[in-house]
Amino acid sequence: MLSKDVIDQSVGLARDKLEEIKAAALARHEYLTAVLTRFRIALDDGEKARVLIRSLK
């Protein structure tokens, strides 16, 4: 079983990667990619804040 610290660190790495992808997309004027990556970040933030709950399906 993974500890909460390990999971939080993994999520942080994923968020950093998403931020990098979004920044690169904006630099290349790929706005759809930038919007979708920002949307994913917002979904993750909502889940972390317990505003959204991920389905088990």
Beta strands, then each sheet from edge to edge (+ up, - down):
end
